[in-house]
Amino acid sequence: MAGGPPGRDNRVVSSLPERTTSPRTVVLLHGLWMSGWAMVRQRQWLAACGYRVELFRYATVRRALDDNARALAAHVRSLPRDGVHLVGHSLGGLVILRMLALAPDVRVGRVVLLGSPVWGSGVARVLQRVALGRAVLGRSLPAWDDAVHALPRWPCPVGMIAGRVAFGAGLLLKSDLGPNDGTVAVAETELPTFDDHLVLPVSHTGMLLSHRVAVATCGFLAHGRFAGGDES
């Protein structure tokens, strides 16, 4: 497995950046088995940075990965042309990356991924061994294992925030994840083509309620890099 930039978990991300002087739209994508409500706190914090924030809801189980990616592309094309940022949690991040590959004409400013298993999910591979597991995973996540081998260089800056608090149901299925967020291993979130990679003390679901994650996200959307300094 190829590696990405080393995870950085020693940087200050304690306060929101100043409000942007030229508001842009941020589209949030939830993860597997979730809906838009899961992103409510991140939506509020990103709005405090001065962004217009929209939730993109999609069928995480019933629809194929490419179908969700094309639907996202159509949605982004329908938005104001002053620039659109994308933020995706878990499977939502994979939908974003697949959209960038399938629709390179879509104008995107910057992208932040939250705990997205870009090298595929070891937990998901365990679930796929049984019929019930394949049913609950649905059609989008398993399709990523094929897509990851043909990833391009991205047409926009992409940053990843990974978690290192191992709390989640994934640990019941696979115990040898290494540093992980309870569902996704840090190593599964690293790609050399990402512009920055940050590891924070949050779990896979907990990152959605983390003000620190929101601060880091706002920083990347504004500057294309995560904040530097020592963690307080």
NORZI-V658139 format. One record per residue. RES is the residue in three letters. OMEGA is omega as a letter, one per 20 degrees, with the letter a starting at -180 (999 if undefined). Layout:
res: [RES/RES]
omega: [OMEGA/OMEGA]
//
This chain:
res: [MET/ALA/GLY/GLY/PRO/PRO/GLY/ARG/ASP/ASN/ARG/VAL/VAL/SER/SER/LEU/PRO/GLU/ARG/THR/THR/SER/PRO/ARG/THR/VAL/VAL/LEU/LEU/HIS/GLY/LEU/TRP/MET/SER/GLY/TRP/ALA/MET/VAL/ARG/GLN/ARG/GLN/TRP/LEU/ALA/ALA/CYS/GLY/TYR/ARG/VAL/GLU/LEU/PHE/ARG/TYR/ALA/THR/VAL/ARG/ARG/ALA/LEU/ASP/ASP/ASN/ALA/ARG/ALA/LEU/ALA/ALA/HIS/VAL/ARG/SER/LEU/PRO/ARG/ASP/GLY/VAL/HIS/LEU/VAL/GLY/HIS/SER/LEU/GLY/GLY/LEU/VAL/ILE/LEU/ARG/MET/LEU/ALA/LEU/ALA/PRO/ASP/VAL/ARG/VAL/GLY/ARG/VAL/VAL/LEU/LEU/GLY/SER/PRO/VAL/TRP/GLY/SER/GLY/VAL/ALA/ARG/VAL/LEU/GLN/ARG/VAL/ALA/LEU/GLY/ARG/ALA/VAL/LEU/GLY/ARG/SER/LEU/PRO/ALA/TRP/ASP/ASP/ALA/VAL/HIS/ALA/LEU/PRO/ARG/TRP/PRO/CYS/PRO/VAL/GLY/MET/ILE/ALA/GLY/ARG/VAL/ALA/PHE/GLY/ALA/GLY/LEU/LEU/LEU/LYS/SER/ASP/LEU/GLY/PRO/ASN/ASP/GLY/THR/VAL/ALA/VAL/ALA/GLU/THR/GLU/LEU/PRO/THR/PHE/ASP/ASP/HIS/LEU/VAL/LEU/PRO/VAL/SER/HIS/THR/GLY/MET/LEU/LEU/SER/HIS/ARG/VAL/ALA/VAL/ALA/THR/CYS/GLY/PHE/LEU/ALA/HIS/GLY/ARG/PHE/ALA/GLY/GLY/ASP/GLU/SER]
omega: [r/a/r/r/a/r/a/a/a/a/a/r/a/a/a/r/r/r/r/a/r/a/r/r/r/r/a/r/r/a/a/r/a/r/a/a/a/a/a/a/r/r/a/a/r/r/r/r/r/a/r/a/r/r/r/a/a/a/a/a/a/a/r/a/a/r/r/r/r/r/r/r/r/r/a/r/a/a/r/a/r/r/a/r/r/r/a/r/r/r/r/r/r/r/r/a/r/r/r/r/a/a/a/r/a/a/r/r/r/a/r/r/a/r/a/a/a/r/a/a/r/r/r/a/r/r/a/a/a/a/a/r/r/a/a/r/r/a/a/a/r/a/a/a/r/a/a/a/a/a/r/r/a/r/a/r/r/r/a/r/r/r/r/r/a/r/a/a/a/a/r/a/a/a/a/a/a/r/a/a/a/r/a/r/r/a/r/a/a/r/r/a/r/a/r/a/a/r/a/r/r/r/a/r/a/a/r/r/a/r/r/r/r/r/r/r/r/r/r/r/a/a/a/r/r/a/r/r/a/a/r/999]
//
